[in-house]
Amino acid sequence: MEYSQNELMISAAARELRGARVAFVGVGLPNIVCNLGQRLHAPALELVYEAGVFGARPARLPLSIGDPTIVTGAASVMGMPDLFQYYLQRGLIDVGFLGAAQIDKFGNINTTVIGAYAKPKTRLPGSGGAAEIAVLCGKILVITRLNKRAFVPRVDFITSPGYLEGGAAREKLKARGRGPEAVITDLCVLRFAADTREMMVTSLHPNVTRAQVQANIGWQIRFADALETTEPPSAEELRLIREELDPQRLYSR
């Protein structure tokens, strides 16, 4: 079946939720990913939204984390401080989804400034709750398109720590969470080497070449010895995405 790059990203990311119990969800693609994962791979998955909602089952695709639909069927609605203190800081959230204006070879994420902090070329929205999510969730997933502007050797500012300088640097931070586990892009899936913690390609999407991936990353990327091909979306995954989760094709086209 024909599918879009976004549909492939969504289905690949949803499979990363197997075995997860609680996920910190963003709007857009992560929201579709988690709802798809809940239907097919992790039926007991509870969705948590930064606005203060635990156990949500949105009646439609939320437009923002403040969209009233995120309280549909929720187990609990509370203030943001309560959500962060009682759930995130207690280590009760397995998976967190983060976006990135920049991400570097060690999974550090920048959503603060492009350029020098004192005189940036571009000032970005900042952390919000992203830094806490990066440090305290069991694992982090990133879903974003692959391009040299975003995938840089070193981020201009570390908003959300990944593996810092690589190696054992994150362990020295004594962060509760394990750190970034996978970066799902429109060309490939990247993970982090167990020894150096440097990002590497573990799965190429169908019909994508190594040269295409390298052309869209700002450093010499490593490819796994046992390089896989990403499984395309199944007919049922596409049906759910197109008919139930994003019928207007706002994010999955």
N, C-alpha and C positions, 0 to 999 in steps of 0.2 A: 504494500500500500504506500501511496505517496504521503509524505509528512514534511512539515516545516522544520527548520533548525531549532526553533523554540520548542516544538513538540518533542523533538529528540532530547533536548536539554531537560525538559520537564520529566519525561519518563525515566531518563537515566538518574536524575536526582531523586525521584520518588523511590527508586529501588534502594537508595542509600539509607532509607528509613526503616528497613527491615529490622525488627527487634526493638525499635525505639518505643518509648512509653510516653514521653512528653517532649514537645517541640516548640521552640520559640519561633513564631512565624512573622514574616514581614508581608507586606502587600505585594501584588503583582505576581511574578513567577513563583516565589517561595510559597505564596498562599495556594496556588494551584498545585504545586508539588506536594505540599502536606495533605491537601484534601485528596489527591490521587493516591498518595501513600496510605492514607487512612482507609480508603476503599479497597485497596488491593494487597498491600504488603504489611500493614501494621494496623489491624482493625481496632486495637485498643488505644491507639494514639490519641493523646489529648493535645489540643492546640492552645497555645498561650500567646496572647497579643500584648504588646508593650503598654497599651493604653490602660490595662488593668483587667484583662479578661482571661479566665482559666477555663479550659474545657469547652471552647467555642465550637459551634457547628454552623457557620454562616449560611443564611438562606440564599445568598447570592454572593458574587465576587465583591469583596470590600474595595472601596475606592481609596481608603486611607486607614490608618490604625485608629482614627477617630470615627469611622463610619459606624452608625448604630447597628448595622447588621451583624457586627462581630459578637454582639451579646446573644444572638439567637441560640437557644438551647444551651447556654453556658452553665457550667457547674457553679461558677462564682464570678462576681464582678466586684472589683475593689479599686482603691487608689493605686497609682503607680508605685509609690513607696512601699506599700504592703506587698505588691506583686514581687518587687525586686528583693525585699528583705525576707519574706516568708517562703518564697519559692526558689528564686535564682540563687540567693546567697546561702541558702541551706543545701544547695546541691541537688535539687529535685528536678532539674531540667536536663534531659539527655542530649538534645540536639538544638543548636542555634543556627539560624540562617543569617548571613551577613552580606551586604553589598560592598562594593569597593570602587572608589574613583581610581585608586592605584593599589596594586598588590605586588609584592616583590617575591624573590625566589625562596624566601623563608616564610611566606604566608603572612607577613605583616601587612596590615591594611591601613590606608590613608583615606579619610573622609573629612579632613580638616583644611588643608591648604595645598595648592600647587605652587611650587616655588619656595622661596625663603619665607619662614614664618612671619618675620617682621614686615616684609614687603612682598606679599605673595602675588603671583600672577592671577590666581583665582582663589577666592575664599569659599570654602565648601560648608555644608550644613554642620559639620562637626560630629561628635560622638553620639549624642543622645544616650541611649543605653548600650551602644555597641561595644564599648570597652569592657563593661561588666559582663556582657554576654560572651565576649571572646575569652575572658579569664575564668568564668564560672560555669559555663555550660559543659556538659560531658564531652562533646565534640562540636566542631564548627564545620558547616558546609557553606561554600560560596558558589553561587550560580551567576555567571556573567559572560559576556562575549569576549572572545580573545582578540586583543589588538595591542600594539606596542605602546599606545598612550597609557593603557591601564596596567599592562604587565611590564614592570620596570625592574632593573637590577636591585634598586634600593628606593624605597618610598621616600618622599620629601618630608613626611611627618608620620610617626607611628601613632595612629589613633587607637587601633585595636591590635594588641600584640599577637603575633603568630608564634614563630620559633625564634624571634629576635635575631641574634647573629648566627643561629644554627647550632648544631650539635646539642649539648646539654644546657644551653642558655635558658630555655624555658623552665627546665627543672629547677634551676637556681632561683627563678622567680617565685617558685613554690605556688604556682597557680593551681587551683582546684581542677580546672578542666584540662583535657589532654591536648587541646589546640586544634588547628585546622586539620581535617581528615581528607577532604576532597574538594577540588575546584572543578565544577562542571561547566564547560564552555560549549560554544557552538561548533567547535572543531574536534575537541578531545576531552578526556577526563584526566586531570592531573592529581597526583598524590605526593606524599613527602617521604623521602628516603629515611629509613629507620636510623641510620648512623649520622648522616650530615644534616638531616631535616630539610634538605633542598628539594624544591618542587621538581617533579619529573612526570613525563607523560606515561601513563599506564594503559590507556585505551584510546585508539583513534576511532573517530566516527566513520561510518561507511563512506567510501570514495574520497576520504581525506588523506593527503600524503604527509609525510614527515616534513617536507619542504614547505608546505602550506602552514603548518604549525610553527616552524622555526621563523618564518617570515613575519609572524604576528606576535612574537615574543622578543623582549628587549635584551635578552642575554642568550648564551649558548645553552639550550635546553637539553636535558638528558632524557633519553627514551629507555623505558624498562626493557630488560633482556627478554622477558616474556610478554611482549607487547600484544595487547588484545584488540579486538574490534568491538566497538560498542554495539550492544543489542538494539536494534531499531524498535520503535514503539509497536506494541501489539495492537491488533484490531480493537480489543477491549479498552486499552489505554487511550487510543485515539477517540473512541466513542465517548468515553467519560470526559475527556478534555473538551471535545467539540460540542457535545450535547448537554452536559451537566455543569461543568466547571467554568468554561469560558465560551458560551454559545455566541457571544458577540465578537469573539476573536480579538479581544483587546490586547492580549498579551501573547497568545499562542500562535498567531499568524506567522 
